């Protein structure tokens, strides 16, 4: 879900919860649905149980960790 000030619109990925989108529309938001094409998330996670850092990638674009230095 992406929201911005100008132009005032909310862009939702296909498959986003329709109840949430309808709620946004009922509150006056201009909602558009489309395929994913926005930014992705990369993250680093500390796992106490193995005393290691793990790399994580956004699975929506098929991302996988490539390495950790």
Buried (B, 14 or more C-beta within 10 A) or exposed (E): EEEEEEEEEBBBBEEBEEEEBEEBEEEEBEBEEEEBEEEEEEEEEEEEEEEEEEBEBBEEEEBEEEEEE
